[in-house]
Amino acid sequence: MSTYGVLKAWDEERGFGFIEPAQGGKDVFVRATAFAPGSERPQVKQRVRFKLEIGPEGQAQASQVEPALPAARLSVSRDEAAAHWAMALRYALPAFLGLYLLLALVWEAPSLLAVIYLAASAITLGAHAMDKYASKRGLQRTPESTLHVFALLGGWPGTLLAHHFVRHKSTKTQFRKWFWITVAINVTALVLLCSPLGQPLWR
């Protein structure tokens, strides 16, 4: 099964580099011999398709590497990403705050939910900051799936703050797509939980 990613680093003299997988996780080691004979010289930020295998030392490495079709962008420019997250922060958080106040007035939403959202957002923001620190120093990374779970459980406001202020994963289109899916699921669950349909679960 083919995997997609972006060539994150490349050492031309030593003939190896690292691929950042599109689905997240640890960077994948790649040798020059993994590219097809006669193919173009590997370029940093090049989108590639490859097979994932385990090397002799147990390290994940890429094989059968080839350029991927540029149909779907894995990332956007920093300026475009900054504008997107600034707008999201400006409108999404006030809209959510208004929704929560409405739920509190109409259906008497428990104040404990506000505490949960604040705590989950603080944890999520911290997780993003720690993951960015790890990425700069080559330490063990936090899987993107874990960050999405934090967002799903109420930490998505913290993700917004991380994208805007920490600038971590802010340019990745795949991460952005799944982030907004988690927001939609979380907000829908909140409304259902506070509604008369869900009130028997906590009253």
VMD Tcl script that draws the C-alpha trace (Angstrom):
set ca {
  {0.00 0.00 0.00}
  {1.38 3.39 -1.01}
  {1.93 6.17 1.50}
  {2.19 9.87 0.76}
  {4.43 12.46 2.30}
  {6.78 15.37 1.76}
  {10.55 15.15 1.53}
  {11.44 17.10 4.66}
  {15.25 16.95 4.50}
  {17.81 15.72 1.99}
  {21.60 15.35 2.15}
  {22.80 15.20 -1.45}
  {26.40 14.29 -0.59}
  {25.49 11.42 1.73}
  {22.51 10.31 -0.34}
  {19.77 10.11 2.24}
  {17.00 12.17 3.82}
  {13.72 12.06 5.69}
  {10.08 12.06 4.56}
  {7.31 13.59 6.66}
  {4.29 11.26 6.28}
  {1.00 12.92 5.34}
  {-0.84 10.98 8.05}
  {1.57 12.17 10.74}
  {3.91 10.23 12.96}
  {7.69 9.89 12.89}
  {9.70 11.00 9.88}
  {10.65 8.15 7.54}
  {14.27 7.52 6.55}
  {14.92 7.36 2.79}
  {18.04 6.50 0.78}
  {18.90 7.68 -2.70}
  {18.63 4.06 -3.88}
  {14.92 4.08 -2.95}
  {14.23 6.39 -5.89}
  {13.76 4.89 -9.35}
  {16.89 4.94 -11.57}
  {16.93 7.97 -13.83}
  {14.43 9.92 -11.76}
  {14.93 13.59 -11.00}
  {17.14 14.67 -8.13}
  {15.17 14.67 -4.85}
  {14.04 18.13 -3.77}
  {13.13 19.27 -0.26}
  {9.37 19.94 0.06}
  {8.73 17.60 -2.86}
  {5.53 15.55 -2.51}
  {6.26 11.85 -2.89}
  {4.59 8.47 -2.84}
  {6.42 5.52 -1.30}
  {6.22 2.09 0.27}
  {6.84 1.85 4.00}
  {9.07 -0.93 5.30}
  {11.23 -1.74 8.31}
  {14.99 -1.56 7.88}
  {17.65 -3.92 9.31}
  {17.88 -1.89 12.54}
  {14.13 -1.72 13.05}
  {13.91 1.80 11.66}
  {11.04 2.77 9.37}
  {12.33 3.53 5.90}
  {10.91 4.27 2.47}
  {11.21 2.23 -0.70}
  {9.93 2.62 -4.27}
  {9.83 6.38 -3.89}
  {8.40 8.42 -6.74}
  {6.97 11.93 -7.19}
  {3.29 12.14 -6.34}
  {0.71 13.86 -8.46}
  {0.17 17.45 -7.28}
  {-3.58 16.99 -7.14}
  {-3.95 17.64 -3.44}
  {-1.74 20.03 -1.54}
  {-0.34 18.74 1.72}
  {0.35 22.24 2.96}
  {-0.35 25.87 2.24}
  {1.81 28.97 2.53}
  {2.45 30.40 5.97}
  {0.66 33.61 5.05}
  {-2.42 31.71 3.88}
  {-2.38 29.55 7.00}
  {-1.95 32.57 9.28}
  {-4.93 34.30 7.67}
  {-7.08 31.17 7.97}
  {-6.36 30.59 11.65}
  {-6.62 34.27 12.55}
  {-10.10 34.36 11.02}
  {-11.05 31.09 12.72}
  {-9.89 32.43 16.06}
  {-11.77 35.69 15.53}
  {-15.10 34.09 14.66}
  {-15.15 30.47 15.87}
  {-14.37 31.11 19.54}
  {-16.87 33.99 20.01}
  {-19.52 31.94 18.19}
  {-18.86 28.96 20.45}
  {-18.96 31.15 23.56}
  {-22.30 32.55 22.41}
  {-23.62 29.04 21.79}
  {-22.53 27.89 25.24}
  {-24.19 30.88 26.94}
  {-27.36 30.17 24.97}
  {-27.31 26.54 26.08}
  {-26.77 27.66 29.67}
  {-29.75 30.01 29.52}
  {-32.17 27.79 27.64}
  {-31.26 24.31 28.89}
  {-29.18 25.14 31.98}
  {-26.00 23.57 30.69}
  {-23.84 22.47 33.66}
  {-20.99 24.81 34.54}
  {-18.72 21.77 34.82}
  {-18.66 21.66 31.02}
  {-16.96 25.05 30.93}
  {-14.27 23.74 33.29}
  {-13.79 20.67 31.10}
  {-13.38 22.80 27.97}
  {-10.86 25.09 29.69}
  {-8.83 22.18 31.05}
  {-8.91 20.24 27.77}
  {-7.90 23.35 25.82}
  {-4.97 24.02 28.15}
  {-3.80 20.40 27.80}
  {-4.18 20.51 24.01}
  {-2.29 23.80 23.71}
  {0.49 22.36 25.84}
  {0.59 19.18 23.73}
  {1.01 21.22 20.55}
  {3.77 23.33 22.10}
  {5.61 20.22 23.33}
  {5.27 18.53 19.94}
  {6.72 21.56 18.18}
  {9.61 21.55 20.66}
  {10.16 17.84 19.94}
  {10.05 18.35 16.16}
  {12.79 21.00 16.33}
  {15.07 18.80 18.44}
  {14.42 15.43 16.83}
  {12.68 13.99 19.89}
  {9.73 11.59 19.99}
  {6.69 13.24 18.44}
  {3.05 13.25 19.55}
  {0.91 11.42 16.95}
  {-1.54 13.64 15.09}
  {-4.29 11.20 16.03}
  {-3.64 11.99 19.70}
  {-3.91 15.72 19.05}
  {-7.21 15.14 17.24}
  {-8.53 13.11 20.18}
  {-7.70 15.99 22.51}
  {-9.61 18.34 20.21}
  {-12.54 15.94 20.01}
  {-12.80 15.77 23.80}
  {-13.17 19.54 24.09}
  {-9.67 20.82 23.54}
  {-10.24 22.22 20.06}
  {-10.16 25.85 21.29}
  {-6.63 25.08 22.47}
  {-5.82 23.76 19.00}
  {-7.00 27.06 17.53}
  {-4.75 28.97 19.90}
  {-1.83 26.67 19.04}
  {-2.30 27.18 15.31}
  {-2.44 30.94 15.69}
  {0.22 31.59 18.33}
  {2.50 28.53 18.36}
  {2.21 28.09 14.57}
  {2.37 24.31 14.86}
  {0.91 22.19 12.02}
  {-0.87 25.34 10.90}
  {0.00 24.85 7.22}
  {-1.02 21.18 6.86}
  {-4.25 20.85 4.90}
  {-4.94 17.29 6.06}
  {-4.60 18.29 9.70}
  {-6.90 21.28 9.09}
  {-9.57 19.07 7.53}
  {-9.62 16.62 10.43}
  {-9.53 19.44 12.94}
  {-12.75 20.95 11.63}
  {-14.35 17.49 11.60}
  {-13.54 17.10 15.30}
  {-14.97 20.57 15.99}
  {-18.23 19.68 14.23}
  {-18.55 16.40 16.14}
  {-17.72 18.00 19.49}
  {-20.15 20.90 19.13}
  {-22.92 18.58 17.94}
  {-22.33 16.32 20.94}
  {-22.42 19.34 23.25}
  {-25.79 20.48 21.93}
  {-27.24 16.97 22.20}
  {-25.88 16.56 25.73}
  {-27.43 19.83 26.91}
  {-30.72 19.25 25.14}
  {-33.69 17.54 26.85}
  {-32.65 14.40 24.99}
  {-29.29 14.25 26.75}
  {-30.14 15.77 30.11}
  {-31.09 12.42 31.72}
  {-27.44 11.41 31.33}
  {-26.16 14.04 33.76}
  {-29.11 15.15 35.87}
}
mol new
graphics top color blue
foreach p $ca { graphics top sphere $p radius 0.5 }
foreach p [lrange $ca 0 end-1] q [lrange $ca 1 end] { graphics top cylinder $p $q radius 0.2 }
display resetview
